[in-house]
Amino acid sequence: MISAEGGGVKNTTECMLAAWRAGIVIPAFNVPHLPMMAPIARAVAAEDSFALIEVARLEITKFRAESLERIFREYDALRDERYLRLHLDHVPVIDEDGLTVDYLAMINEALELGYESVMLDGSRLPLDGNIAATREVAELAHAAGVPCEAELGAVLGHESGPLPSYEELFSSRRGFTRVDEAERFVRESGCDWLSVAVGSIHGAVSGALKDQKKVEARLDVEHVKLLRRVTGIPLVLHGGSGVRHESVLAAIAAGIAKVNVGTELRQVYESAMKASADISSAQAAVEERTRQYLRDYFRISGSSATVLGAGAGR
């Protein structure tokens, strides 16, 4: 793992550690449609908060994020280090359709462009394979001076086939991150943050289901506490849209330092576009919903100073 050092603008490692130690969250907002980025950035600044802008491989292949370079250029044009960093989300070794991905090429492209953190998702591999692939990417990321996020366990929902009911998934603990595996994984892989499966689900990304409201999920907070104890690093919650509010707040207090938000903001944007075909109206809807997330759901208005240190933000 790379260390956080003082001086100058805080890198993403330092920002995440500051949030984790303070018991607050850094939300990560996915951008499946390029026009969503600017209103998200405006909302974060208006709430004097701190967040990550992120894009996943599937948002390039299945939606309209276009490319890593296009996302980076859009981010660079509105970059404000008081409030934002750019993250490469979910680069799978094996994708949601069961296809093998050239993950190293995508990770290297992002690092060369200047993404400020990256994520490898080896969760569909056996444990040893996930550790080996993550270690390889962590070494590349650390050589570029940025942190590496990994995933252990299975946050379901992106798969093309049908899933059991949510209650069945939760009661069976299907895909939940195992405590014993998490301890070994972090020690041997060198990852800086770990995405864990503790009850959340992803929103569907294809077919008619992609427009449906997500099932309200809940989180096993005691499991989060155990994972924090054995890993000793910031934990990440994927599938953050639609989780019960009290579960999210309790999980953040227990050790979740980053929560991904994708489905709900995407649906806000797409619904507004269907209703009006007006990009500015859709952007206004995204900005307002993002502000609500920051102010009311995560309760982190004014968090920039905590994440970056005294004097940050306004």
MOURSUL-V254052 format. One record per backbone hydrogen bond with DSSP energy under -1.0 kcal/mol. NH is the residue of the N-H (numbers start at 1). CO is the residue of the C=O. If there is no record, write none. Layout:
nh=NH co=CO
nh=NH co=CO
This chain:
nh=15 co=11
nh=16 co=12
nh=17 co=13
nh=18 co=14
nh=19 co=15
nh=20 co=16
nh=21 co=17
nh=22 co=18
nh=24 co=19
nh=26 co=257
nh=28 co=259
nh=29 co=52
nh=30 co=261
nh=31 co=54
nh=34 co=64
nh=36 co=33
nh=37 co=34
nh=40 co=36
nh=41 co=37
nh=42 co=38
nh=43 co=39
nh=44 co=40
nh=45 co=41
nh=46 co=42
nh=47 co=43
nh=48 co=45
nh=49 co=44
nh=51 co=83
nh=52 co=27
nh=53 co=85
nh=54 co=29
nh=55 co=87
nh=57 co=90
nh=59 co=56
nh=60 co=57
nh=61 co=57
nh=62 co=58
nh=64 co=32
nh=65 co=59
nh=67 co=65
nh=71 co=67
nh=72 co=68
nh=73 co=69
nh=74 co=70
nh=75 co=71
nh=76 co=72
nh=77 co=73
nh=83 co=80
nh=84 co=80
nh=87 co=53
nh=88 co=117
nh=89 co=55
nh=91 co=119
nh=93 co=121
nh=95 co=99
nh=98 co=95
nh=101 co=93
nh=103 co=101
nh=106 co=102
nh=107 co=103
nh=108 co=104
nh=109 co=105
nh=110 co=106
nh=111 co=107
nh=112 co=108
nh=113 co=109
nh=114 co=110
nh=115 co=110
nh=116 co=86
nh=118 co=147
nh=120 co=149
nh=121 co=91
nh=125 co=122
nh=130 co=126
nh=131 co=127
nh=132 co=128
nh=133 co=129
nh=134 co=130
nh=135 co=131
nh=136 co=132
nh=137 co=133
nh=138 co=134
nh=139 co=135
nh=140 co=136
nh=141 co=137
nh=142 co=138
nh=143 co=139
nh=144 co=140
nh=145 co=142
nh=146 co=141
nh=149 co=118
nh=150 co=193
nh=152 co=195
nh=154 co=175
nh=169 co=165
nh=170 co=166
nh=171 co=167
nh=172 co=168
nh=174 co=169
nh=176 co=173
nh=177 co=197
nh=182 co=178
nh=183 co=179
nh=184 co=180
nh=185 co=181
nh=186 co=182
nh=187 co=183
nh=188 co=184
nh=189 co=185
nh=190 co=186
nh=192 co=148
nh=193 co=148
nh=194 co=234
nh=195 co=150
nh=196 co=236
nh=202 co=156
nh=210 co=207
nh=211 co=208
nh=212 co=209
nh=217 co=242
nh=220 co=198
nh=221 co=219
nh=224 co=220
nh=225 co=221
nh=226 co=222
nh=227 co=223
nh=228 co=224
nh=229 co=225
nh=230 co=226
nh=231 co=227
nh=232 co=228
nh=235 co=255
nh=236 co=194
nh=237 co=258
nh=240 co=260
nh=243 co=240
nh=244 co=217
nh=248 co=244
nh=249 co=245
nh=250 co=246
nh=251 co=247
nh=252 co=248
nh=253 co=249
nh=254 co=250
nh=256 co=251
nh=257 co=235
nh=258 co=235
nh=259 co=26
nh=260 co=237
nh=261 co=28
nh=266 co=262
nh=267 co=263
nh=268 co=264
nh=269 co=265
nh=270 co=266
nh=271 co=267
nh=272 co=268
nh=273 co=269
nh=274 co=270
nh=275 co=271
nh=276 co=272
nh=277 co=273
nh=282 co=278
nh=283 co=279
nh=284 co=280
nh=285 co=281
nh=286 co=282
nh=287 co=283
nh=288 co=284
nh=289 co=285
nh=290 co=286
nh=291 co=287
nh=292 co=288
nh=293 co=289
nh=294 co=290
nh=295 co=291
nh=296 co=292
nh=297 co=292
nh=298 co=293
nh=300 co=294
nh=302 co=47
nh=303 co=300
nh=304 co=48
nh=307 co=303
nh=308 co=304
nh=309 co=305
nh=312 co=309
